[in-house]
Amino acid sequence: MANHSQPSELTWRGIVIGALITIVFTASNVYLGLRVGLTVATSIPAAVISMAVLRLLGGGTILENNLVQTQASAAGTLSCVFASLPALIMAGVWQHFPFMLTALLTAAGGMTGVLFTIPLRRVMLVDPVLPFPEGVAAAEILRAGAAREDRGGIRALMHGSVLAAILTFATAGLRVLGDGMTATAVWGVSAFRLSLGFSPALLGAGYLVGLEGGIAMLMGAMLTWDIIVPVMAHVQPNPAGLPASTFATGLWKDKARFIGVGLIGIAAIWTVLRMGRPLLASVRALLERTQGASCASRTETDLSPHTMRTVAGIVLMVIGGLFFIFARTYVATLPALAATLAGLACCVGVGLFVAAACGYMAGLVGSSSSPISGVIILAAMCLSCVFVLLRALGLFAGMEGQHFAIGFCLYALTAITASAAIANDNLQDLKTGRMVGATPWKQEAVLLVGCITGAIIIPPVLNVLYQTYGFVGAMPRAGMDAGHALAAPQPALLLLITSGIFLHQLDWNMLLLGVGTGCVLIGIDAALRRKGRGALPPLAVGVGIYLPMSVSVTLAIGAILGHVITRLNAGAGSHQGTMIASGLIVGESLTGVVLASLSALSGRDSPLSLLPPGLYTTVTSLTGLGAFCGLCAWFCMRQLRQDHR
């Protein structure tokens, strides 16, 4: 498979190594996404790992390494289907995740993301407005690895992974450490809350998010629990006479989170509108450049039009067939056919728009910071409105038809989510390849392979996590400990929006309040950027409102630590810090998957617990706090010691 007239690039061993890395990071990202609603880009740690493996095997080149990390990057992107698939469980449509229906739709949706972004490659990658920060960073790491050994990066990744695995095992496995602390102050009918989680993965994720995003999420959490919820407690009646703390939690779940939904929606719309003109200009320039032209250069050769048409035809047939099978299970043939055609039209129309938007935004701010969640929310609203219209025309009548329409929207949304996620990452990988002299069609080919590899591992991981922990609001069997259920915030949000549109139960007052708040924050963010005084990302504020406070606070701590370390290092960024942070995420996530597998095999929630549930109280919370503070101190000292050598 390798071309010996050029340095080794597309090789069988590279495909195998990329597949193995993809499996590991896909499993960890699915777990992390269901727990806290976040995933982490894996291109950089995958590049470091592949460098080490190829060096051991001998004969590795920078081009082969680039293709390995390109394939493995599907782990941090295709796993984003965790945002929609669990909603089918929460809605009662599925009782488990069927392997074929889940894997094929995920793979086919991801492949459309690859195909959608290929026509934009030549224009977007040379656009000076689009810096592609993560693509450039990955290219620099590949170049550094080709020039000299990066053993320090490997050690940092391993140290972070091992330490996070030990702490996670002690917390979630042995249960000798607490996983968080909450302090509540009650004043009359109002409750003010401060929560902190002791998650190594969240600490690492906050470091990678950066100061602006972390502070914005902290601001959203503080705004919610120190202003919005206490004010609501005075306005909303409490007929059941619940304690102030319990009542406050209910207000956040049923009311305040809708403000975050509205804020996320308007922030996503603003982002899409802001980049609409340059995106159209890029497409116009692409059409002008490619009329009657052919590219002979190896570094400018995409997949052939014949190959793209063949793959597109197969992918659309697979998606259409899966849609019809899903629909035919619940409704008659004619409505099933109508649902299939409507779903395909949305996948092509809405999917193309979403893929282009996410690809452009990833070029502006990077894959990790791209507001893909907000764009998926808009896609969910569009799909729901289409099926509300079909229902008004007489299709899907009755409660059963309504239940089917909600489920079908969520199922179709999985394909769009996979497409948007891959598009969000694909152009970053192609930018990396452009900088190191890779062959685009080979990168595009291994991304298609990565979609298949990641899709195979996603269904069993989802099933293991669901059967072991359950999701908040959806437990697989009676008697399970609901306190340890996975929060699955994105699936819950998408179900809330989709069912709310069909059932006319959306709290529009809260949504409009969120929209108004978002407009104010957009203005503040624009003013800060114009004056060069930083930024206040409105989307991050909305996410801080929606996610549990313990998540936002821990993320903010990670972001602040990263900023402090950078200042102490005289403004220099820390490659060691990036690798340690990635290790913290990988270590906790993989340990969580292993513990979930042990629980599933044993049939018990905590088979390794050393303490009975009654003793898992203040003492363990304090010991968990001590361990978390120790982790933060080690994180800082390790980087300062390394960077001052």
C-alpha positions as CSV (number, residue, x, y, z in Angstrom):
1,M,0.0,0.0,0.0
2,A,2.9,2.4,0.6
3,N,4.4,4.1,-2.5
4,H,8.2,3.6,-2.3
5,S,8.9,6.5,-4.6
6,Q,7.7,8.7,-1.8
7,P,8.2,8.6,2.0
8,S,6.0,5.9,3.6
9,E,2.5,7.5,4.2
10,L,-0.5,5.1,3.8
11,T,0.6,1.8,5.3
12,W,-1.3,-1.2,6.8
13,R,0.5,-0.8,10.1
14,G,-0.5,2.8,10.3
15,I,-4.1,1.9,9.7
16,V,-3.9,-0.7,12.5
17,I,-2.2,1.6,15.0
18,G,-4.7,4.4,14.1
19,A,-7.6,2.0,14.7
20,L,-6.3,0.9,18.1
21,I,-5.8,4.5,19.2
22,T,-9.3,5.4,17.9
23,I,-10.9,2.6,19.9
24,V,-9.2,3.7,23.1
25,F,-10.0,7.4,22.8
26,T,-13.5,6.8,21.5
27,A,-14.4,4.8,24.6
28,S,-12.9,7.4,26.9
29,N,-14.7,10.3,25.1
30,V,-18.1,8.6,25.2
31,Y,-17.7,8.2,28.9
32,L,-16.5,11.7,29.4
33,G,-19.3,13.1,27.2
34,L,-22.1,11.2,29.1
35,R,-20.7,12.3,32.4
36,V,-20.1,16.0,31.9
37,G,-21.2,16.8,28.4
38,L,-17.7,17.4,27.1
39,T,-15.2,15.6,24.8
40,V,-11.5,16.4,24.2
41,A,-9.7,16.6,20.9
42,T,-7.3,13.7,20.5
43,S,-5.2,14.6,17.6
44,I,-2.2,15.9,19.7
45,P,-2.0,13.0,22.2
46,A,-2.6,10.5,19.3
47,A,0.3,12.1,17.4
48,V,2.6,11.7,20.4
49,I,1.5,8.1,21.0
50,S,1.9,7.1,17.3
51,M,5.3,8.7,17.2
52,A,6.4,6.5,20.1
53,V,4.9,3.3,18.6
54,L,6.3,3.9,15.1
55,R,9.7,4.7,16.6
56,L,9.7,1.3,18.4
57,L,8.6,-0.5,15.2
58,G,11.2,1.5,13.1
59,G,11.0,3.2,9.8
60,G,8.2,5.6,10.7
61,T,7.9,8.9,8.8
62,I,6.2,12.2,9.5
63,L,3.7,11.4,6.8
64,E,2.8,8.0,8.2
65,N,2.5,9.5,11.6
66,N,0.2,12.2,10.3
67,L,-2.1,9.6,8.8
68,V,-2.2,7.8,12.1
69,Q,-3.3,10.9,14.0
70,T,-5.7,11.8,11.2
71,Q,-7.5,8.5,11.6
72,A,-7.3,8.6,15.4
73,S,-8.9,12.1,15.4
74,A,-12.2,10.4,14.7
75,A,-12.1,9.3,18.4
76,G,-12.6,12.9,19.6
77,T,-15.3,13.7,17.0
78,L,-17.4,10.7,16.1
79,S,-18.0,10.0,19.8
80,C,-20.1,13.2,19.8
81,V,-23.1,11.0,18.9
82,F,-23.3,10.5,22.7
83,A,-25.3,13.8,22.5
84,S,-28.3,12.2,20.7
85,L,-28.4,8.4,21.0
86,P,-29.0,8.2,24.8
87,A,-32.0,10.5,24.3
88,L,-33.7,7.6,22.6
89,I,-33.4,5.6,25.8
90,M,-34.6,8.6,27.9
91,A,-37.6,8.9,25.6
92,G,-38.5,5.2,26.0
93,V,-38.0,4.5,22.3
94,W,-35.2,2.1,22.9
95,Q,-34.4,-0.2,25.8
96,H,-30.8,-0.7,24.7
97,F,-28.5,0.4,21.8
98,P,-29.0,-2.0,18.8
99,F,-25.6,-2.6,17.3
100,M,-26.4,-2.4,13.6
101,L,-28.8,0.5,13.8
102,T,-26.4,2.5,15.9
103,A,-23.0,1.6,14.3
104,L,-24.2,1.9,10.7
105,L,-25.9,5.3,11.2
106,T,-22.9,6.6,13.1
107,A,-20.4,5.5,10.5
108,A,-22.6,6.7,7.6
109,G,-23.2,10.1,9.2
110,G,-19.5,10.6,9.9
111,M,-18.7,9.8,6.3
112,T,-21.0,12.5,5.1
113,G,-19.0,14.9,7.2
114,V,-15.8,13.9,5.3
115,L,-17.5,14.3,2.0
116,F,-19.1,17.7,2.8
117,T,-15.8,19.3,3.7
118,I,-13.7,18.0,0.8
119,P,-14.9,20.8,-1.6
120,L,-14.1,23.5,0.9
121,R,-10.5,22.3,1.5
122,R,-8.6,24.3,-1.1
123,V,-10.3,27.6,-0.2
124,M,-10.6,27.4,3.6
125,L,-7.0,26.2,4.2
126,V,-5.5,29.2,2.5
127,D,-7.9,31.7,4.0
128,P,-5.8,34.1,6.2
129,V,-8.9,34.7,8.4
130,L,-8.9,31.0,9.5
131,P,-5.8,30.2,11.7
132,F,-6.8,26.5,12.3
133,P,-5.0,26.6,15.7
134,E,-5.2,22.9,16.6
135,G,-4.2,21.9,13.0
136,V,-1.1,24.1,13.2
137,A,-0.3,22.8,16.7
138,A,-0.5,19.2,15.6
139,A,1.8,20.0,12.6
140,E,4.4,21.5,14.9
141,I,4.3,18.4,17.2
142,L,4.8,16.2,14.1
143,R,7.7,18.2,12.9
144,A,9.3,18.3,16.4
145,G,8.8,14.5,16.7
146,A,10.5,14.0,13.3
147,A,13.4,16.2,14.3
148,R,14.0,14.9,17.8
149,E,12.6,12.5,20.3
150,D,9.7,13.8,22.4
151,R,10.1,11.5,25.4
152,G,9.1,14.3,27.7
153,G,5.7,14.5,26.1
154,I,5.1,10.7,26.4
155,R,6.2,10.7,30.0
156,A,3.9,13.7,30.8
157,L,1.0,11.9,29.1
158,M,1.6,8.7,31.0
159,H,2.1,10.4,34.4
160,G,-1.1,12.2,34.0
161,S,-3.0,9.1,32.9
162,V,-1.6,6.9,35.8
163,L,-2.3,9.5,38.4
164,A,-5.9,10.2,37.2
165,A,-6.5,6.4,37.0
166,I,-5.4,5.9,40.6
167,L,-7.6,8.8,41.9
168,T,-10.6,7.6,39.8
169,F,-10.1,4.0,41.0
170,A,-10.0,5.2,44.7
171,T,-13.1,7.4,44.1
172,A,-15.4,5.5,41.9
173,G,-14.0,2.0,42.5
174,L,-12.9,1.7,46.1
175,R,-15.1,4.6,47.2
176,V,-12.6,5.8,49.8
177,L,-12.5,9.3,48.3
178,G,-15.4,11.6,47.7
179,D,-16.2,12.9,44.2
180,G,-17.2,16.4,45.2
181,M,-18.4,18.9,47.8
182,T,-21.4,21.2,48.0
183,A,-22.0,24.1,50.4
184,T,-25.5,25.6,50.6
185,A,-26.6,28.7,52.4
186,V,-30.3,29.2,53.0
187,W,-31.8,32.7,53.4
188,G,-35.6,32.6,53.8
189,V,-37.0,30.6,50.8
190,S,-33.8,31.0,48.8
191,A,-30.8,28.8,48.6
192,F,-27.3,29.8,47.5
193,R,-25.0,27.0,46.4
194,L,-21.3,26.5,45.7
195,S,-20.3,23.0,44.3
196,L,-16.9,21.6,43.4
197,G,-16.2,18.3,41.7
198,F,-12.9,16.4,42.3
199,S,-12.6,15.1,38.7
200,P,-9.1,14.9,37.2
201,A,-10.7,14.8,33.7
202,L,-12.5,18.1,34.3
203,L,-9.3,19.7,35.6
204,G,-7.5,18.7,32.5
205,A,-10.4,19.7,30.2
206,G,-10.5,23.2,31.9
207,Y,-6.8,23.6,31.2
208,L,-7.4,22.9,27.5
209,V,-10.5,25.1,27.3
210,G,-8.5,28.1,28.4
211,L,-9.1,31.1,30.7
212,E,-11.8,32.9,28.7
213,G,-14.0,29.8,28.3
214,G,-13.4,28.7,31.9
215,I,-14.3,32.1,33.4
216,A,-17.3,32.3,31.1
217,M,-18.6,28.9,32.3
218,L,-17.9,29.9,36.0
219,M,-19.8,33.2,35.4
220,G,-22.8,31.2,34.0
221,A,-22.8,28.9,37.1
222,M,-22.5,31.8,39.6
223,L,-25.2,33.8,37.7
224,T,-27.5,30.8,38.0
225,W,-27.0,29.8,41.6
226,D,-26.4,33.3,43.2
227,I,-29.0,35.3,41.2
228,I,-31.4,33.5,39.0
229,V,-32.4,30.5,41.2
230,P,-32.6,32.6,44.5
231,V,-34.8,35.2,42.7
232,M,-37.0,32.4,41.2
233,A,-37.5,31.0,44.7
234,H,-39.2,34.2,45.7
235,V,-41.4,34.3,42.6
236,Q,-42.3,30.7,42.1
237,P,-44.7,29.0,44.6
238,N,-43.5,26.1,46.6
239,P,-46.8,24.3,47.3
240,A,-45.2,21.1,48.4
241,G,-43.3,22.9,51.2
242,L,-40.0,21.4,50.0
243,P,-36.8,22.4,51.8
244,A,-35.1,25.4,50.2
245,S,-32.2,23.4,48.9
246,T,-34.4,20.8,47.3
247,F,-36.7,23.4,45.8
248,A,-33.7,25.3,44.4
249,T,-32.5,22.1,42.6
250,G,-35.9,21.7,41.1
251,L,-36.0,25.3,39.9
252,W,-32.7,24.8,38.2
253,K,-33.7,21.6,36.5
254,D,-37.2,22.8,35.4
255,K,-36.7,26.5,34.8
256,A,-33.2,28.0,34.9
257,R,-31.7,25.5,32.5
258,F,-34.0,26.8,29.8
259,I,-32.3,30.2,30.1
260,G,-29.1,28.4,29.1
261,V,-30.8,26.7,26.2
262,G,-32.0,30.1,24.8
263,L,-28.6,31.6,25.4
264,I,-26.8,28.7,23.6
265,G,-29.3,28.9,20.7
266,I,-28.9,32.7,20.1
267,A,-25.1,32.4,20.4
268,A,-25.0,29.7,17.8
269,I,-27.2,31.7,15.4
270,W,-25.0,34.8,15.9
271,T,-21.9,32.8,15.2
272,V,-23.3,31.3,12.0
273,L,-24.6,34.7,10.8
274,R,-21.2,36.3,11.5
275,M,-19.4,33.8,9.4
276,G,-22.0,33.5,6.6
277,R,-20.6,36.1,4.2
278,P,-17.0,34.7,4.2
279,L,-18.3,31.2,3.9
280,L,-20.3,32.1,0.8
281,A,-17.3,33.9,-0.6
282,S,-15.2,30.8,-0.1
283,V,-17.7,28.6,-1.9
284,R,-17.9,31.1,-4.8
285,A,-14.1,31.2,-5.1
286,L,-14.0,27.4,-5.0
287,L,-16.5,27.1,-7.9
288,E,-14.5,29.7,-9.9
289,R,-11.2,27.9,-9.3
290,T,-12.4,24.4,-10.1
291,Q,-14.3,25.0,-13.4
292,G,-12.7,22.7,-15.9
293,A,-9.5,22.5,-13.8
294,S,-7.7,19.4,-12.7
295,C,-5.0,19.2,-10.0
296,A,-1.8,17.3,-10.8
297,S,0.1,18.0,-7.6
298,R,0.2,15.2,-5.1
299,T,-0.3,17.6,-2.2
300,E,-3.5,19.0,-3.9
301,T,-5.2,15.8,-4.9
302,D,-8.5,14.9,-3.2
303,L,-10.5,11.8,-3.6
304,S,-11.6,11.4,-7.2
305,P,-15.1,12.6,-8.2
306,H,-16.0,9.1,-9.1
307,T,-15.0,7.8,-5.7
308,M,-16.8,10.6,-3.9
309,R,-20.0,9.9,-5.9
310,T,-19.7,6.2,-5.2
311,V,-19.2,6.7,-1.4
312,A,-22.0,9.3,-1.3
313,G,-24.4,7.0,-3.0
314,I,-23.6,4.1,-0.7
315,V,-23.8,6.3,2.4
316,L,-27.2,7.8,1.4
317,M,-28.6,4.3,0.6
318,V,-27.4,3.1,4.0
319,I,-28.9,6.1,5.9
320,G,-32.2,5.9,3.9
321,G,-32.4,2.1,4.6
322,L,-31.8,2.7,8.3
323,F,-34.4,5.4,8.5
324,F,-37.0,3.2,6.8
325,I,-36.2,0.3,9.1
326,F,-36.5,2.5,12.1
327,A,-39.7,4.1,10.9
328,R,-41.3,0.9,9.7
329,T,-41.0,-0.5,13.2
330,Y,-43.4,2.0,14.5
331,V,-45.7,3.3,11.7
332,A,-47.3,2.1,8.5
333,T,-45.5,1.9,5.2
334,L,-46.6,5.2,3.7
335,P,-45.7,7.3,6.8
336,A,-42.5,5.4,7.1
337,L,-41.6,6.3,3.5
338,A,-42.5,10.0,4.2
339,A,-40.4,10.0,7.3
340,T,-37.5,8.5,5.4
341,L,-37.6,11.0,2.6
342,A,-37.9,13.9,5.1
343,G,-35.0,12.6,7.2
344,L,-32.8,12.2,4.1
345,A,-33.7,15.7,2.9
346,C,-32.8,17.1,6.3
347,C,-29.5,15.1,6.4
348,V,-28.4,16.6,3.1
349,G,-29.8,20.1,3.5
350,V,-29.4,20.7,7.3
351,G,-26.3,18.4,7.4
352,L,-24.5,20.3,4.7
353,F,-25.2,23.7,6.4
354,V,-24.2,22.3,9.8
355,A,-21.0,20.7,8.4
356,A,-19.9,23.9,6.6
357,A,-20.7,26.0,9.7
358,C,-18.8,23.7,12.0
359,G,-15.8,23.4,9.7
360,Y,-15.6,27.2,9.4
361,M,-15.9,27.8,13.1
362,A,-13.3,25.1,13.8
363,G,-11.0,27.1,11.5
364,L,-11.6,30.3,13.5
365,V,-11.4,29.0,17.0
366,G,-10.3,25.4,16.9
367,S,-12.2,22.1,17.1
368,S,-12.3,22.0,20.9
369,S,-13.7,25.6,21.2
370,S,-16.1,25.3,18.2
371,P,-19.7,25.7,19.5
372,I,-20.9,22.5,17.9
373,S,-23.4,21.9,20.7
374,G,-25.3,25.1,19.9
375,V,-25.3,24.2,16.2
376,I,-26.7,20.7,17.0
377,I,-29.5,22.4,19.0
378,L,-30.4,24.4,16.0
379,A,-30.5,21.3,13.9
380,A,-32.7,19.6,16.4
381,M,-35.2,22.5,16.3
382,C,-35.2,22.4,12.5
383,L,-35.9,18.7,12.4
384,S,-38.6,19.0,15.0
385,C,-40.3,21.8,13.0
386,V,-40.2,19.7,9.8
387,F,-42.0,16.8,11.6
388,V,-44.4,19.1,13.3
389,L,-45.4,20.3,9.8
390,L,-45.7,16.7,8.6
391,R,-47.9,15.9,11.6
392,A,-50.1,18.9,10.8
393,L,-50.6,17.5,7.3
394,G,-52.1,14.4,8.8
395,L,-49.1,12.0,9.2
396,F,-48.1,10.5,12.5
397,A,-51.5,11.1,14.1
398,G,-52.3,10.3,17.7
399,M,-50.0,9.8,20.7
400,E,-48.2,6.8,19.1
401,G,-47.4,8.9,16.0
402,Q,-46.2,11.8,18.2
403,H,-44.0,9.4,20.2
404,F,-42.6,8.1,16.9
405,A,-41.9,11.5,15.5
406,I,-39.9,12.5,18.6
407,G,-37.9,9.3,18.4
408,F,-37.3,9.6,14.7
409,C,-36.1,13.2,15.0
410,L,-33.6,12.1,17.6
411,Y,-32.5,9.1,15.4
412,A,-32.0,11.3,12.4
413,L,-30.2,13.9,14.5
414,T,-27.6,11.2,15.2
415,A,-26.5,11.3,11.5
416,I,-26.3,15.1,11.5
417,T,-24.4,15.1,14.7
418,A,-21.8,12.6,13.4
419,S,-21.5,14.6,10.2
420,A,-21.0,17.9,12.0
421,A,-18.5,16.4,14.4
422,I,-16.3,15.0,11.7
423,A,-16.5,18.2,9.6
424,N,-15.6,20.1,12.8
425,D,-12.3,18.1,12.9
426,N,-11.6,17.2,9.2
427,L,-10.4,20.6,8.1
428,Q,-8.0,20.8,11.1
429,D,-6.5,17.5,10.0
430,L,-6.2,18.6,6.4
431,K,-4.5,21.8,7.6
432,T,-2.0,19.7,9.5
433,G,-1.4,17.5,6.4
434,R,-1.0,20.6,4.2
435,M,1.8,21.9,6.5
436,V,3.7,18.6,6.6
437,G,3.3,17.8,2.8
438,A,0.7,15.0,3.1
439,T,-1.5,13.7,0.3
440,P,-5.1,14.9,0.9
441,W,-6.9,12.0,-0.6
442,K,-5.0,9.6,1.7
443,Q,-6.0,11.6,4.7
444,E,-9.6,11.6,3.5
445,A,-9.5,7.9,3.0
446,V,-8.2,7.1,6.5
447,L,-10.8,9.5,8.0
448,L,-13.5,7.3,6.3
449,V,-11.8,4.3,7.9
450,G,-11.7,6.1,11.2
451,C,-15.5,6.6,11.0
452,I,-16.0,2.9,10.6
453,T,-13.6,2.0,13.4
454,G,-15.1,4.4,15.9
455,A,-18.7,3.4,15.0
456,I,-17.9,-0.2,15.8
457,I,-16.8,0.6,19.4
458,I,-19.5,3.2,20.2
459,P,-22.6,0.8,20.6
460,P,-21.0,-1.7,23.1
461,V,-19.5,1.2,25.1
462,L,-22.9,2.9,25.3
463,N,-24.6,-0.3,26.3
464,V,-22.0,-1.1,29.1
465,L,-22.3,2.4,30.5
466,Y,-26.1,2.4,30.4
467,Q,-26.4,-1.0,32.0
468,T,-23.9,-0.1,34.7
469,Y,-24.7,3.4,35.7
470,G,-27.9,4.4,33.9
471,F,-28.7,7.9,32.8
472,V,-30.4,10.5,34.9
473,G,-34.1,10.0,34.4
474,A,-33.5,6.6,32.7
475,M,-32.4,3.6,34.8
476,P,-32.2,0.2,33.2
477,R,-33.4,-1.7,36.2
478,A,-35.0,-1.1,39.6
479,G,-32.9,-0.7,42.7
480,M,-29.9,1.0,41.0
481,D,-28.2,3.9,42.7
482,A,-29.6,6.9,40.9
483,G,-26.9,9.1,42.6
484,H,-24.3,7.5,40.4
485,A,-26.2,7.7,37.2
486,L,-24.5,9.5,34.3
487,A,-25.8,13.0,33.9
488,A,-25.9,12.8,30.0
489,P,-26.7,16.6,29.8
490,Q,-26.7,16.9,26.0
491,P,-29.1,14.0,25.4
492,A,-31.4,15.3,28.1
493,L,-31.3,18.8,26.5
494,L,-32.1,17.5,23.0
495,L,-35.0,15.4,24.3
496,L,-36.2,18.4,26.3
497,I,-36.2,20.6,23.1
498,T,-37.6,18.0,20.7
499,S,-40.4,16.8,23.0
500,G,-41.1,20.4,24.1
501,I,-41.7,21.5,20.5
502,F,-44.1,18.5,19.8
503,L,-45.9,18.8,23.1
504,H,-46.0,22.6,23.3
505,Q,-44.3,22.4,26.7
506,L,-41.2,24.5,26.1
507,D,-40.9,27.3,28.7
508,W,-40.8,30.1,26.2
509,N,-40.4,32.8,28.9
510,M,-37.2,31.2,30.1
511,L,-36.0,30.7,26.5
512,L,-36.7,34.3,25.6
513,L,-34.9,35.4,28.8
514,G,-32.0,33.4,27.7
515,V,-32.1,34.9,24.2
516,G,-32.2,38.4,25.7
517,T,-29.3,37.6,28.0
518,G,-27.4,36.2,25.1
519,C,-27.9,39.4,23.0
520,V,-26.4,41.4,25.9
521,L,-23.5,39.0,26.2
522,I,-22.9,39.1,22.5
523,G,-22.6,42.8,22.7
524,I,-20.2,42.6,25.6
525,D,-18.1,40.0,23.9
526,A,-17.9,42.0,20.7
527,A,-16.8,45.1,22.6
528,L,-14.1,43.3,24.5
529,R,-12.7,41.7,21.4
530,R,-12.8,45.1,19.6
531,K,-10.8,46.8,22.4
532,G,-8.4,43.9,22.7
533,R,-9.4,43.1,26.3
534,G,-10.1,39.4,25.9
535,A,-13.5,37.9,25.3
536,L,-16.6,36.6,27.1
537,P,-17.9,33.7,24.9
538,P,-21.7,33.8,25.2
539,L,-22.0,30.1,24.4
540,A,-19.7,29.2,27.3
541,V,-21.9,31.2,29.6
542,G,-24.9,29.3,28.4
543,V,-23.1,26.0,29.0
544,G,-22.3,27.1,32.5
545,I,-25.9,27.8,33.2
546,Y,-27.0,24.4,31.8
547,L,-24.4,22.1,33.3
548,P,-24.2,21.3,37.0
549,M,-22.3,23.8,39.0
550,S,-19.7,21.3,40.1
551,V,-18.7,20.8,36.5
552,S,-18.3,24.5,35.7
553,V,-16.4,25.3,38.8
554,T,-13.9,22.5,38.3
555,L,-13.4,23.4,34.7
556,A,-12.8,27.0,35.7
557,I,-10.1,25.9,38.2
558,G,-8.3,24.0,35.5
559,A,-8.5,27.1,33.2
560,I,-7.2,29.4,36.0
561,L,-4.4,27.0,36.8
562,G,-3.4,27.1,33.1
563,H,-3.4,30.9,33.1
564,V,-1.3,31.1,36.3
565,I,1.2,28.6,35.0
566,T,1.6,30.5,31.7
567,R,2.1,33.8,33.6
568,L,4.7,32.2,35.9
569,N,6.5,30.9,32.8
570,A,6.7,34.4,31.4
571,G,3.9,34.0,29.0
572,A,5.1,30.8,27.4
573,G,2.6,28.0,26.8
574,S,3.5,24.6,28.2
575,H,3.6,21.6,25.9
576,Q,4.0,19.5,29.1
577,G,0.8,20.9,30.4
578,T,-1.2,20.0,27.3
579,M,0.1,16.4,27.5
580,I,-0.6,16.1,31.3
581,A,-4.1,17.5,30.8
582,S,-4.7,15.0,28.0
583,G,-3.4,12.3,30.3
584,L,-5.8,13.3,33.1
585,I,-8.7,13.0,30.8
586,V,-7.7,9.7,29.3
587,G,-6.8,8.1,32.6
588,E,-10.1,9.0,34.3
589,S,-12.2,8.1,31.2
590,L,-10.6,4.7,30.6
591,T,-10.7,3.8,34.3
592,G,-14.4,4.7,34.3
593,V,-15.0,2.4,31.3
594,V,-13.1,-0.4,33.0
595,L,-15.1,0.0,36.3
596,A,-18.3,0.1,34.3
597,S,-17.4,-3.2,32.7
598,L,-16.6,-4.7,36.1
599,S,-20.0,-3.5,37.4
600,A,-21.8,-4.9,34.4
601,L,-20.1,-8.3,34.8
602,S,-20.8,-8.5,38.6
603,G,-24.3,-7.1,38.5
604,R,-23.5,-4.7,41.3
605,D,-23.1,-0.9,41.1
606,S,-19.9,-0.8,43.2
607,P,-18.4,-4.3,43.4
608,L,-15.0,-3.0,44.6
609,S,-16.3,-0.6,47.3
610,L,-14.5,-0.8,50.6
611,L,-17.0,1.3,52.5
612,P,-20.7,0.8,52.9
613,P,-22.9,3.5,51.5
614,G,-23.6,5.0,54.9
615,L,-20.0,5.9,55.5
616,Y,-19.6,7.6,52.1
617,T,-20.1,11.1,53.8
618,T,-18.2,14.1,55.1
619,V,-15.0,12.2,55.8
620,T,-14.6,10.9,52.3
621,S,-15.5,14.3,50.9
622,L,-12.7,15.9,52.9
623,T,-10.2,13.2,51.8
624,G,-11.3,13.7,48.2
625,L,-10.8,17.4,48.6
626,G,-7.3,16.8,49.9
627,A,-6.5,14.5,47.0
628,F,-7.8,17.0,44.5
629,C,-5.7,19.8,46.0
630,G,-2.7,17.6,45.9
631,L,-3.4,16.9,42.2
632,C,-3.6,20.6,41.5
633,A,-0.3,21.3,43.3
634,W,1.4,18.5,41.4
635,F,0.0,19.7,38.1
636,C,1.5,23.2,38.7
637,M,4.8,22.1,40.2
638,R,5.4,19.5,37.4
639,Q,5.1,22.2,34.7
640,L,7.1,24.9,36.5
641,R,9.9,22.4,37.3
642,Q,10.0,21.2,33.7
643,D,9.7,24.6,32.1
644,H,12.5,26.2,34.2
645,R,15.1,23.5,33.6
